Amino acid sequence: MNEEKIKRIAVIGAGMMGHSIAQEFAQNDYDVVLVGRSQNRLEESLNQIRKNLAEMVQLAFIHSDDIKPTLDRIRTTTSIPDGVSDADLVIEAIVEELEQKRDLFSQVEAACPVHSIIASNTSSIMPGFMAETLEHPERFLVAHYFNPPHLMPLVEIVPNSKTDTSVIEKIYTLYKTLGKKPIKCLKEAPGFIANRIQVAIWREAFNIVQKGIATPQEVDMAVKYSFGRRFGVAGPFEIYEHNDGYDLTLQCEKYILPDMDTSQQSYDLLLDMVSKGDLGAKSGKGFYEWTEAFTKNWRARMYQNLVEHRRRDLSDNQEACSPKKPEI
């Protein structure tokens, strides 16, 4: 199955994630069709891609001569059948709503070639739920990116129970070729890997605040200025094994785990915030006051952090690909 090489990519959804996914494939010499709801939305996406590429030139990630060829490889359309008609891989990046995704995939399956692989960029919905209405669920899986895709290297590959193993391997190899850091879920679960870990942290963060143990600002500082710094270079199992060992970890858990939250319901504190319209940056207020100056500064710091990590990733990749010096 899927003996065809992946040469042509269709990305459906020209929003925050879709434009960046399309950009990265085009940068890597793939022909891309970006499908959007309207021509205005597509123009906005192309403008954002131009801005991203200009920034990458300034950062010395690419050369200025790369911009035009990258843009030339991206074609836009508002027609799903037109966009997927010759695609070897179709990536969906629309709203996080199950029925809308199912409807879209039905349209895609009816219009794309029989060898096409179909992927969703969902961050939480299990692929099995989306594949239920497909005639060929064996070619469907999740390829979950993180924002912004052209700077964040991780892609979670999540099969449904009927996904062909050759499809999984083909997508895994594709992302390795792009220089991404793909990981495979052995089986599907809501939230996959990264978001399950994130949600566990968020849940305990709200628990700490609701119990009056600390303020939201102190919780953020606790993460930023301690284990959060380690997470940039090592994961939890690496850290446990190097720093403490599982014997000490087991001893600590005896005291901490009984008092940690295990609820499956949202906190009253969170529900109250939402009911008051204190949604965070999008409403201008949460636990922080998201003024224009505060927001601009925060985004600049986050962007610079992602750039520094991306620079290190590229350096690591170059070292890995460099020929080894012979032993003397």
Residue pairs with C-beta under 8 A, 6 or more apart in sequence:
1 115
1 138
1 139
1 164
1 166
1 167
2 115
2 117
2 139
2 164
2 166
2 167
2 170
3 115
4 88
4 113
4 115
5 88
6 30
6 88
6 89
6 117
6 170
6 174
7 30
7 31
7 88
8 30
8 31
8 32
8 33
8 86
8 87
8 88
8 89
9 22
9 25
9 30
9 31
9 32
9 33
9 87
9 88
9 89
9 90
9 91
10 32
10 33
10 35
10 83
10 84
10 87
10 89
10 90
10 91
10 112
11 18
11 21
11 22
11 25
11 32
11 33
11 34
11 35
11 90
11 91
11 93
12 18
12 35
12 80
12 83
12 84
12 90
12 91
12 92
12 93
12 94
12 104
12 108
13 35
13 36
13 92
13 93
13 94
13 121
14 22
14 34
14 35
14 36
14 37
14 41
14 42
14 44
14 45
14 76
15 41
15 45
15 93
15 94
16 147
16 148
17 93
17 121
17 145
17 147
17 149
18 34
18 36
18 45
18 91
18 93
18 94
18 121
19 34
19 45
19 46
19 48
19 49
20 49
20 52
20 145
20 147
20 148
20 149
20 150
21 91
21 93
21 121
21 145
21 149
22 32
22 34
22 45
22 49
22 74
23 49
23 52
23 53
23 70
23 74
23 150
24 149
24 150
24 178
25 32
25 178
26 32
26 70
26 71
26 73
26 74
27 53
27 62
27 66
27 70
27 150
28 177
28 178
29 73
30 73
31 73
31 75
32 73
32 74
32 75
33 74
33 75
33 76
33 77
33 82
33 83
33 84
33 87
34 42
34 45
34 46
34 74
34 75
34 76
34 77
34 83
35 76
35 77
35 78
35 79
35 80
35 83
35 84
36 42
36 45
36 76
36 77
36 78
37 78
38 78
39 76
39 78
42 76
42 77
42 78
45 76
46 71
46 74
46 76
49 70
49 71
49 74
50 67
50 71
52 148
52 150
53 62
53 66
53 67
53 70
53 71
54 67
56 62
56 150
57 63
57 64
57 66
57 67
59 307
59 311
61 310
61 311
61 314
77 83
80 104
80 107
80 108
80 111
81 107
81 110
81 111
84 90
84 108
84 111
84 112
84 116
85 111
85 112
85 113
86 113
87 112
87 113
87 116
88 113
88 115
88 116
88 117
89 116
89 117
89 119
89 171
89 174
90 108
90 112
90 116
90 117
90 118
90 119
91 119
91 120
91 121
91 143
92 101
92 104
92 105
92 108
92 118
92 119
92 120
92 121
92 122
93 121
94 100
94 101
94 104
96 122
96 123
96 124
96 125
98 125
98 129
98 130
101 120
101 122
101 125
101 130
102 130
102 132
102 133
105 118
105 120
105 130
105 131
105 133
105 134
105 140
106 133
106 134
108 118
109 118
109 134
109 135
109 136
112 118
114 136
116 139
117 139
117 140
117 141
117 167
117 170
117 171
118 134
118 139
118 140
118 141
119 140
119 141
119 142
119 143
119 171
120 127
120 130
120 140
120 141
120 142
120 143
120 144
121 142
121 143
121 144
121 145
122 130
122 142
122 144
123 144
123 191
123 192
123 195
124 190
124 191
124 192
124 195
125 190
126 158
126 160
126 188
126 189
126 190
127 140
127 141
127 142
127 158
127 159
127 160
127 163
127 188
128 160
128 161
128 188
130 140
130 160
131 137
131 140
131 160
131 162
134 140
137 160
137 162
137 163
138 162
138 163
138 164
138 167
139 163
139 164
139 167
140 160
140 163
141 157
141 158
141 159
141 160
141 163
141 167
141 168
141 171
142 156
142 157
142 158
142 159
142 188
142 192
143 155
143 156
143 157
143 171
143 175
144 155
144 156
144 157
144 158
144 192
144 194
145 152
145 154
145 155
146 152
146 154
146 194
148 306
151 306
151 307
151 310
152 306
153 179
153 180
153 181
153 310
153 313
154 180
154 181
154 182
154 183
154 194
155 175
155 180
155 181
155 182
155 183
156 182
156 183
156 185
156 192
156 193
156 194
157 168
157 171
157 172
157 175
157 182
157 183
157 184
157 185
158 185
158 188
158 192
159 167
159 168
159 184
159 185
159 188
160 188
161 187
161 188
168 184
171 182
172 182
172 184
175 181
175 182
176 182
179 313
179 314
179 317
181 313
183 193
185 192
185 193
189 196
190 196
191 199
197 236
201 223
203 261
203 263
203 267
204 260
204 261
205 216
205 219
205 223
206 261
206 267
206 269
206 270
207 260
207 261
207 267
208 214
208 219
209 215
209 216
209 219
209 269
210 267
210 268
210 269
214 222
215 287
216 287
216 288
217 287
217 288
227 239
230 239
232 309
234 242
240 246
240 249
244 252
273 279
273 286
277 283
278 285
278 286
279 285
279 286
280 286
280 288
280 290
281 290
281 295
283 290
284 290
284 291
288 294
